[in-house]
């Protein structure tokens, strides 16, 4: 029974993970996650970045192997090369509906488990 409750809780948490969305912006807020699509259709997603007058610079997950080490290096994307600049934003409406859905799924699964005599061992 305890395993079922834990699994139900984890399913509810997974439903809540998609409560953000990407919005196209001209100037992103500091400390946000941004996604840059260049004119060559390369996409860079950066969570730690800095904005300079001519470019964005940050860690976009690109790595380079040197000897036995795998090194992360900063990516520079010039503003003149940017086709689309998106920022990850919190979506309150989605959060509300996913929360309601998570509660309904949790209560429904617990009711089914409580009503059945099947053991999940």
Secondary structure by P-SEA (a helix, b strand, c coil): caaaaaaaaaaaaaaacccbbbbbbccccccbbbbbbccccbbbbbcccccccccccccccbbbbcccbbbbbbbbbbcccccbbbbbbbbaaaaaaaaaaaaaaaaaaaaaaaacccccc
